[in-house]
Amino acid sequence: GTMYHVNRRIGDGPFQYVGCTGERKFVDATVPAGASALIYQVQGMRSTAVGPIGSHIVNFGTTRAGGVVTPAMVVASSKVRVAA
């Protein structure tokens, strides 16, 4: 079957490996307090074939009147679910 390798970048930091899953979803239970923007790279692998890297951007924030988004931070460790 296909395995999905997941890397995460917090803010402007480097991408770091956070896990692998055989499903088309991944729960990141290691999001640290203080994170405000996360980027995930997901790459499918099967046998000797490697797929392209897909990126998923997660921003934490609140919406105000007029649709203006203000940044917020994770105040405690949190879980993020990435699904295809």
Secondary structure, 3 states (H helix, E strand, C coil): CCEEEEEEEECCCCCEEEEEECCCEEEEEEECCCCCEEEEEEEEEECCEEEEEEEEEEECEEECHHHCEEECCCCCCEEEEEEC
